[in-house]
Amino acid sequence: MGPSDPAQQRAIIDQVRAQLGATWRRHGRPAAAAESLEDNAAQQRVVQGKIAAAEARIADLDMQIAESQRRETLLARRIEAKRTQLRQLARAAYAPRSRRSLILAESQSWATF
């Protein structure tokens, strides 16, 4: 068990800190720590650049999607308009034939009377 006197404990802690600090300085740890921090900052800048590029790409894709949806809506309207025209043309093409058949059928039914 260590010393129970707070002053002795404090003295031991200070001594250990001094020894660690001397060892740290002797082995160049502050320089390594500073270099590590610089490396980390550089890596963060690279990652931030990639994030900015990805966000720009996302914005571009969002615009492309919006344009595609706009074109899809226009095409859907054109298709529906063409279908309406085709239905009208089909009615016009078949209506006279139906009327002729109806007229012929009516005329035959009158002939049987």
C-alpha positions in Angstrom: 0.0 0.0 0.0 1.3 3.5 -0.8 1.8 6.4 1.5 -1.3 7.7 3.3 -0.1 11.2 3.7 -1.7 13.4 1.0 1.4 15.5 0.7 3.5 12.3 0.0 1.0 11.1 -2.5 1.1 14.4 -4.2 4.9 14.4 -4.3 4.9 10.9 -5.8 2.3 11.9 -8.5 4.4 15.0 -9.4 7.6 12.9 -9.6 5.9 10.4 -11.9 4.5 13.2 -14.1 8.0 14.8 -14.3 9.5 11.4 -15.3 6.8 10.8 -17.9 7.2 14.3 -19.3 11.0 13.9 -19.6 10.5 10.5 -21.3 7.9 12.0 -23.6 10.1 14.9 -24.6 13.2 12.7 -25.0 11.4 10.4 -27.5 9.9 13.3 -29.5 6.3 12.5 -28.6 5.1 16.1 -28.7 6.3 16.4 -32.3 4.7 13.1 -33.1 1.5 14.2 -31.5 1.6 17.5 -33.5 2.3 15.6 -36.7 -0.5 13.2 -35.9 -2.9 16.1 -35.4 -1.8 17.6 -38.7 -2.3 14.3 -40.4 -5.7 14.0 -38.9 -6.6 17.6 -40.0 -5.4 16.8 -43.5 -7.5 13.6 -43.5 -10.5 15.5 -42.3 -10.1 18.0 -45.2 -10.0 15.2 -47.7 -13.1 13.6 -46.2 -14.9 17.0 -46.2 -13.9 17.4 -49.8 -15.4 14.0 -50.6 -18.5 14.8 -48.7 -18.9 18.1 -50.6 -18.4 16.3 -53.9 -21.0 13.7 -52.9 -23.5 16.4 -51.9 -22.9 18.1 -55.2 -23.5 14.8 -57.0 -26.7 14.2 -55.0 -28.0 17.7 -55.9 -27.2 17.0 -59.6 -29.0 13.7 -59.4 -32.0 15.3 -57.7 -32.2 17.8 -60.5 -32.0 15.0 -63.1 -34.8 13.1 -61.3 -37.0 16.2 -61.2 -36.5 16.7 -64.9 -37.2 13.0 -65.6 -40.4 13.2 -63.6 -41.4 16.4 -65.5 -40.8 14.6 -68.8 -42.7 11.5 -67.6 -45.7 13.7 -66.7 -45.7 15.4 -70.1 -45.4 12.0 -71.9 -48.2 10.6 -69.8 -50.4 13.5 -70.8 -49.4 13.1 -74.5 -50.2 9.4 -74.4 -53.6 10.0 -72.8 -54.3 12.6 -75.4 -53.4 10.1 -78.2 -55.5 7.4 -76.6 -58.4 9.8 -76.6 -57.9 10.6 -80.2 -57.6 6.9 -81.1 -60.9 6.2 -79.3 -62.6 9.0 -81.1 -61.2 7.8 -84.5 -62.3 4.2 -83.7 -65.8 5.4 -82.9 -65.9 7.5 -86.0 -64.6 4.5 -88.1 -67.0 2.0 -86.6 -70.1 4.2 -86.1 -71.1 4.3 -89.7 -70.7 0.6 -90.1 -72.8 0.0 -87.0 -75.4 2.3 -88.3 -75.4 0.6 -91.6 -75.8 -2.8 -90.0 -78.6 -1.4 -87.8 -80.3 0.2 -90.8 -79.9 -3.1 -92.7 -81.2 -5.1 -89.8 -84.2 -2.8 -89.4 -84.9 -2.9 -93.1 -84.9 -6.7 -93.1 -87.1 -6.9 -90.0 -89.6 -4.6 -91.8 -89.5 -6.8 -94.8 -90.6 -9.8 -92.8 -93.8 -8.0 -91.8 
